[in-house]
Amino acid sequence: MLINSASPVDKPETEQMVVIHQALRREFTLLPALVAAVSDNDAVRARPIGEHLALVLDMLHGHHEAEDELLWPLLRQRVPLCKELIDVMEQQHQVVADAIHAIQASLPAWTAHGSAADRDRIGAALRGLNAALTEHLDLEEQEILPLLHEHVTVPEWLAPQHHAVEHGPKSLSGRLTIAGLVLEDATPPQRAWFMSVLPPPARVLWRLVGARRYAAHVREVRAVAGR
């Protein structure tokens, strides 16, 4: 588990959220170029990228939904002076949600047929989403995480993680991909924390087949990204 030696053991280790943020930052930085590189009507190439994009959008939506439902109300109640900051968080979530909806409106058709018109609409919305998300995550890490560390309990902090498990992908491949997204750039302490919150069967499955399947998935999706 991620441990800050200066933090009391009865307070949540909010740096854990940075592990999720870095996965989202990486994916939404890469995706605009991946989408733009697909030729008109190239459904073979559009399909894996579109399916990956849909999964990452769901991951982002679930992350924000858990914050809206489980964390922001606690801060409003316990830190009245941060009301305006939480208002900004919610406004930024709405901007991100609008971009997600815009992408999702064109994504099924593009994934199926690969048309340039759908590709370009998705690309424009992705660039806007990436800019809005970067601004939001920067502010959250600078201003919100210290407040959460001081004003929520460990069980309250863990509730969004339980939400992610409950509302995340139902398929095995989707769950393994989400695990891979989080683990890809994780430091050893971050990796140790993430593996510790997985059920024991999931940890075994990741070691046996998950890491290999994720590597193959990344090669297919990022074939033109040089990663």
C-alpha positions in Angstrom: 0.0 0.0 0.0 1.1 3.6 -0.6 2.2 5.0 2.7 3.2 8.5 3.4 5.4 8.3 6.5 4.2 11.8 7.7 0.6 10.7 7.6 -1.3 9.2 10.6 -2.2 5.6 10.0 -5.9 6.3 10.6 -6.1 8.8 7.7 -6.7 7.8 4.1 -3.7 7.6 1.8 -5.1 9.9 -0.9 -2.1 9.6 -3.1 -3.7 6.4 -4.2 -6.0 8.4 -6.4 -3.0 9.7 -8.4 -2.4 6.1 -9.7 -5.9 6.3 -11.3 -5.3 9.8 -12.6 -2.0 8.9 -14.3 -3.8 6.1 -16.2 -6.5 8.5 -17.3 -4.0 11.2 -18.3 -2.0 8.7 -20.4 -4.9 7.3 -22.2 -6.6 10.6 -23.1 -3.3 12.0 -24.2 -2.8 9.1 -26.6 -6.3 8.6 -27.9 -6.7 11.7 -30.1 -3.8 10.7 -32.2 -4.8 7.1 -32.4 -8.3 8.0 -33.6 -7.0 10.6 -36.1 -4.6 8.0 -37.6 -7.5 5.7 -38.7 -8.2 5.9 -42.4 -11.7 6.6 -43.8 -13.8 3.5 -43.7 -11.1 1.4 -42.0 -13.4 -0.5 -39.7 -10.8 -3.1 -39.0 -8.6 -0.5 -37.4 -11.4 1.5 -35.9 -12.9 -1.4 -34.0 -10.2 -2.1 -31.4 -9.5 1.6 -30.8 -13.2 2.3 -30.5 -13.7 -0.5 -28.1 -10.8 0.6 -26.0 -12.0 4.2 -26.0 -15.5 3.0 -24.8 -13.8 1.2 -21.9 -11.7 4.2 -20.9 -14.7 6.5 -21.1 -16.7 4.2 -18.8 -13.7 4.1 -16.4 -13.6 8.0 -16.3 -17.4 8.2 -15.9 -17.4 5.8 -13.1 -14.5 7.6 -11.3 -16.3 10.9 -11.5 -19.7 9.4 -10.5 -18.2 7.9 -7.4 -16.7 11.3 -6.4 -20.0 13.1 -7.0 -21.9 10.6 -4.9 -19.5 9.6 -2.2 -16.8 12.3 -1.7 -18.1 15.8 -2.6 -21.1 15.6 -0.2 -18.7 14.8 2.7 -16.5 17.7 2.0 -19.5 20.1 1.6 -20.7 19.0 5.1 -17.4 19.0 6.9 -15.5 21.8 5.2 -18.0 24.6 4.6 -15.3 27.0 3.4 -14.6 24.7 0.4 -18.1 25.0 -1.1 -16.9 27.1 -4.0 -14.1 24.7 -4.7 -16.5 21.8 -4.8 -18.8 23.8 -7.1 -15.8 24.1 -9.5 -15.2 20.4 -9.2 -18.8 19.6 -10.1 -18.8 22.2 -13.0 -15.6 20.6 -14.4 -17.2 17.1 -14.1 -20.1 18.4 -16.1 -17.8 19.7 -18.9 -16.1 16.3 -19.0 -19.5 14.5 -19.0 -20.7 16.6 -21.9 -17.5 15.6 -23.9 -18.0 12.0 -23.0 -21.6 12.1 -24.3 -20.5 13.8 -27.5 -18.0 11.0 -28.1 -20.4 8.3 -27.2 -22.9 9.6 -29.7 -20.6 8.9 -32.6 -18.6 6.0 -31.2 -20.8 3.0 -32.1 -21.1 4.0 -35.8 -17.4 4.8 -36.1 -16.4 1.5 -34.4 -18.6 -0.4 -36.8 -17.8 1.5 -40.0 -14.8 3.8 -39.5 -16.1 6.8 -41.4 -14.0 9.9 -41.5 -16.9 12.1 -40.5 -17.4 10.2 -37.2 -13.7 10.0 -36.7 -13.3 13.7 -36.9 -16.2 14.4 -34.6 -14.8 12.0 -32.0 -11.3 13.5 -32.4 -12.5 17.0 -31.8 -14.4 16.0 -28.7 -11.5 14.0 -27.4 -9.2 17.0 -27.7 -11.6 19.1 -25.7 -12.0 16.3 -23.2 -8.3 15.9 -22.7 -7.8 19.7 -22.1 -10.7 19.8 -19.6 -9.6 16.6 -17.9 -6.0 17.9 -17.5 -7.2 21.1 -15.9 -9.6 19.2 -13.6 -7.1 16.6 -12.4 -4.4 19.2 -11.7 -6.8 21.2 -9.5 -8.1 18.0 -7.8 -4.6 16.8 -6.9 -3.5 20.3 -5.7 -6.6 21.3 -3.7 -8.9 18.4 -3.1 -6.7 15.5 -2.1 -5.3 17.3 0.9 -8.8 18.1 2.1 -9.9 14.5 1.7 -6.8 13.3 3.6 -7.8 15.5 6.5 -11.6 15.2 6.5 -12.7 11.7 5.4 -12.3 8.4 7.2 -10.5 5.4 5.7 -13.8 3.5 5.1 -15.2 6.6 3.4 -12.2 6.9 1.2 -12.4 3.2 0.2 -16.1 3.5 -0.8 -15.3 4.8 -4.3 -13.0 1.9 -4.8 -15.8 -0.5 -4.0 -18.0 1.5 -6.3 -15.5 1.0 -9.1 -15.5 -2.7 -8.6 -19.3 -2.9 -8.5 -19.9 -0.7 -11.5 -16.9 -1.5 -13.6 -16.7 -3.9 -16.6 -18.6 -7.1 -16.2 -16.5 -9.0 -18.7 -13.2 -10.7 -17.7 -11.3 -9.0 -20.6 -12.6 -5.6 -19.6 -11.6 -6.1 -15.9 -8.1 -7.3 -16.9 -7.7 -4.3 -19.3 -8.7 -1.8 -16.5 -6.1 -3.5 -14.2 -3.5 -3.2 -16.9 -4.3 0.5 -17.4 -3.8 1.2 -13.8 -0.6 -0.9 -13.4 1.1 0.1 -16.6 2.9 3.2 -15.3 2.6 2.4 -11.6 5.6 2.6 -9.3 6.4 -0.4 -7.2 4.6 1.0 -4.1 1.6 2.0 -6.3 1.5 -1.5 -7.8 1.7 -3.1 -4.4 -1.3 -1.0 -3.3 -3.4 -1.8 -6.3 -2.7 -5.5 -6.2 -3.5 -5.5 -2.5 -7.1 -4.3 -3.1 -7.8 -7.0 -5.8 -9.5 -10.2 -4.6 -7.0 -13.0 -4.3 -8.4 -14.9 -7.3 -8.0 -11.7 -9.4 -4.4 -11.3 -8.4 -3.6 -14.9 -9.4 -5.5 -14.4 -12.7 -3.6 -11.2 -13.5 -0.2 -13.0 -13.0 -1.3 -16.0 -15.0 -2.9 -14.4 -18.0 -3.8 -10.8 -17.4 -0.4 -9.2 -17.9 0.1 -11.1 -21.1 -3.3 -10.3 -22.5 -3.0 -6.6 -21.6 0.4 -6.4 -23.4 -1.2 -7.9 -26.5 -4.1 -5.4 -26.2 -1.8 -2.5 -25.9 0.2 -3.6 -29.0 -3.0 -3.8 -31.1 -4.6 -0.5 -29.9 -1.4 1.6 -30.0 0.1 0.2 -33.2 0.7 3.7 -34.6 1.6 5.4 -31.3 5.1 4.1 -30.9 4.4 2.9 -27.3 
